[in-house]
Amino acid sequence: MNADKTLDCVGLYCPMPIVKTAAKIKEMKPGEVLEVVADDKGIKLDMPAWCKSTGNECLGIEESGGEYKVYVKKK
């Protein structure tokens, strides 16, 4: 999946990936896609919940080798 920006959250644990995502999304334009790379498996539940509560769209989650790539589209 193509993303406009990438946010590296490897080594960070809840709630920091969400906190950093919220800050990065504020810098982006509506419709842009942010790729969040993390190794905290909690992101699989936390990011879709955050997207639902903020109105942003979780486009999908890819898992590979203990890392997760989450794609968030700004509302």
N, C-alpha and C positions, 0 to 999 in steps of 0.2 A: 504494500500500500504506500502511496506517495504522501509525504507530509511536508508542510511548509516550514516547520521548525521541529527540532528535536530537543528534548529535555532529558538529561542523564540523571537518574535518581538511584543508580546502583549504589548499594551500601547504605541507603537511607531506609528507615522504617517508619511505619505509621506514627504520626500523621504527616510526616514531612513530604512524601511524594504528592499528597493532595495539596498541601500548603504551597509547594513550589509550582504545581500545575495551576493553581488558582492565580498566582502572581504572574506566571508566563501568559496565561490566557488573556489577562487584562491588557497585555501589550500587543495582542494580535487583533487582526481585523475580522469582522464577521465572515464566516464561511471558510476561514483558514483552518488547516488541520495541524494539530500538535501530536507528535509522536513522543510518548513518555516511556523511557526504558528503565525498568526497575527489576530488582531481584527479591523483593518482598512479596510473597504469594498473596498477602492480604489485599494487594492492589486489584486482584480479580473481582473482589466484592466491593471494595471501597470506591474505585473509580466509576463503575456504573451507577452506584448510589449517589455519588457526588454530582455526576452529570444530570441525573434525574432531578436532583434538588436545585440545580443551578440553571437548568434549561439548555445546557450544552448537550451534544450528542456523542455517545460512545459508539464509535464506528466498528470497533472490534478489538480483540485481544489475541496476540500471537504469543505462543510459548515455545521457547527453544533453549535447551541447555541450562535450565534454571533461571533464565531471564524472561521477562515479560515485556512485550511491546504493546502499549495501549494507544489507540488512536482516538483523539478527541477533536470533534469539530465545534468551533466556536459558534454560538447562536447569533 
